[in-house]
Amino acid sequence: MRVAGDVVAQGNQCAHDDSQQPTAAFIEASAITASSNRVRSGKSMLVLRVNENRFAALGNLASGGTHLNTPGAGLPATWKPLNPNVS
């Protein structure tokens, strides 16, 4: 999802075949609040593309983790324990 404004992503769920692309959910916005989202399957991940000072992420569960701006980047230390990798 790409939005020119703000996004509140809450309570979304998806199962993703990560054989071609590990990013299951991609959100790009000027500000993002992401909470209680669930991404299942393999190493599927949630990627939030936003400035580091314009997001909040809490309770997102993803097999491949929740990442800021690029797949594999992870989250800043403050947010990482609040968004665990779960299979």
C-alpha positions in Angstrom: 0.0 0.0 0.0 1.3 3.5 -0.9 -0.5 6.5 0.5 0.3 10.2 0.1 -1.0 10.8 3.7 -1.1 9.0 7.0 -1.9 5.3 7.5 -3.4 3.4 10.5 -2.9 -0.3 9.8 -4.5 -2.3 12.6 -5.6 -5.9 12.9 -4.8 -7.0 9.3 -3.8 -10.6 8.6 -2.3 -12.3 5.6 -0.8 -15.6 4.6 1.9 -15.2 2.0 3.9 -17.5 -0.3 7.4 -16.1 0.1 9.0 -18.3 -2.5 9.3 -15.3 -4.9 9.2 -12.3 -2.6 9.7 -12.2 1.2 7.8 -9.0 1.6 4.2 -9.9 2.4 2.9 -6.5 3.5 4.4 -3.2 2.4 3.1 0.1 3.7 4.5 3.5 2.5 3.1 6.7 3.9 4.0 10.1 5.4 3.2 8.7 8.9 2.3 5.1 9.9 0.7 3.6 13.0 0.9 -0.2 12.7 -0.5 -2.4 15.4 -1.7 -6.0 15.8 -1.0 -7.0 12.2 -0.2 -10.7 11.5 1.9 -12.0 8.6 2.2 -15.8 8.2 4.3 -18.2 6.2 8.0 -18.9 5.8 10.0 -15.8 6.3 7.3 -13.3 5.2 7.8 -9.8 6.6 6.0 -6.5 7.2 7.9 -3.5 5.8 7.1 0.1 6.8 8.5 2.7 4.5 8.4 6.0 6.4 10.7 8.4 8.1 12.1 7.0 11.4 10.5 9.8 13.4 7.0 9.3 11.8 5.9 5.8 12.9 4.8 3.7 15.7 4.7 -0.1 15.6 3.2 -2.3 18.4 2.3 -5.9 18.5 2.9 -6.8 14.9 3.6 -10.5 14.4 5.5 -11.6 11.3 7.5 -14.7 10.5 10.3 -12.7 8.9 9.9 -9.7 11.2 8.8 -6.1 10.9 11.2 -3.8 9.1 11.7 -0.1 8.6 12.1 1.1 5.0 13.8 -2.0 3.5 13.5 -5.8 3.9 16.1 -7.0 6.4 16.7 -3.7 8.1 14.7 -4.6 11.2 13.3 -1.9 13.5 15.1 0.5 15.8 16.0 -1.0 19.2 13.1 0.8 20.9 10.5 -0.9 18.7 12.1 -4.3 18.0 11.0 -6.2 21.2 7.4 -4.9 20.7 7.1 -6.6 17.3 8.4 -10.2 17.6 9.2 -12.7 14.8 6.8 -15.6 15.1 6.1 -18.5 12.8 
